[in-house]
Amino acid sequence: MAKKFEKISVSDDELVEPEPEPEGELAETEDVPADVPPAKTSTAVRPSGDGGRRPKKPAQEASLFARIAQFLRDTRAELRRVSWPTLVMVRNTTLITLVAVVFFAIYLFAVDRVWAFLIDNLRGLLGG
């Protein structure tokens, strides 16, 4: 297979040649159209048999009260990062929700009444 090199301009006078493509089934692209990008190969490191988990720290069990205190500190820090809505935003979304609920309630009531009317008249025509 012939080596393919692309010239990438780094500066006005300096040109860099990329590494050659790996040989194998994915490297041969003679019958692939020019506008199709080449297949990417994975270079990610696979985790070991432990599922990618971090090793556990040595057995330094904190007391129950220390763990509760740490939990409360973490919770407080997390709540400080929350983006709370303003009063205007809450009022507007509540109003939109109420209008939507009333609209769909009226719509479904009307559809139900129309179907009930049609079914009752159909029964009357069929002699039921």
N, C-alpha and C positions, 0 to 999 in steps of 0.2 A: 504494500500500500504506500502510496506517495505521501510524504509528510506535507501537511498544510500549515502555512504560517500566515498570520495576519500581521500587518504592520500597524502598530499603534503609535500615534504621535505623542511623545512626552514633552519635547521641546522643539524648537525650530530645527536643530541640527541632529538631535539624538532620537533614534528609533529603537523600540523594544520589540522583540519577537516573543510571543507567548509560547508556553510549553506545548510540545506536540500532543495531538489527541491520542488517548489510549487505544491500543489495537484490540480488536475483538468485534463482536456483533454490533455493538452500539456505535463503533467508530466509523463503520462503512456507511457513507451517505451518498453513494453515486446515484441511486435511483430515487432519492428524496428531493422534492422540489426545493428551490433555493430559498423560498420564503418561510419554510418550516424551520423553527429553531432546533438546535441539537438537543438530544436528551440529556438531562442533568444526571450526574452520578452523585450518590450520597457519600459524603465524607464525614458524616456524623459519627461520633464515638458511641458505640452501643453500650448500654449499662451492663454491669455485671449481673450475676445471678440473683442479687439481692433486690432487684426491681428498681434500681436507681435511688434507693432510699439512703439517707445520710446515716452514718453509724451512730448508735446511741451513745450518749455521754456516759461517763462512769457513774456508777450508782451513788449519786449524791441526792438522795431523796429529800426534798424540802418538806417542811411541815405543812399541814393542811392550811393553817392560817397564812403562811407565806405564799402558798399557791393561790389562795383566795385573794390576797392583797395584790399579787401580780396580775391576776385576772382583772381585777377592778381597775388597776392602773392602765392596762392594755385597752380595756373597754372605754375608759375616759379619753385616752389618746385617739382611739379610732373615731369616737363621736366628735372630736374636734375637727377631724378631716371631712366630716359629712357636709355636703352642700345642701343646706336647709332652704326650702322655698320661702319666699316672702309672703306676707299676708295677702297682697294683691294677687300673686300667683295662685294661692290656695283658693281665694274667693272666685277667681275666674274659672279655674278648672272645676270647682264645685258647681258653679252656675251652668257651665257647659254640660256637665254630667246630668244635672237635673232636667235641663231642656231636652237632652237626648232621651232620657227615660220617659218623660211625658209624651214626647213625639211618638216613640215606638209603642207606648201603651195605647195611645189613641189609634195608631195605624193597625196594630194587631186586633184591637177591639172591632174596628171597622171591617177588617178582612174576615173575622170570625162571624160577624153579623151577616155579611154578604153570603158566605158559604152556608150558614144556617138557613137563610132565606131560600137559596137555590135548592138545597137538599129537601126542605119542606115542600116546596112547589113541585119538585120532581117526584116526590112520594105521592102527592095529590094527583099528578097526571098519570102515574102508573097504577093508581087504584089501591094504594097501600094504606 
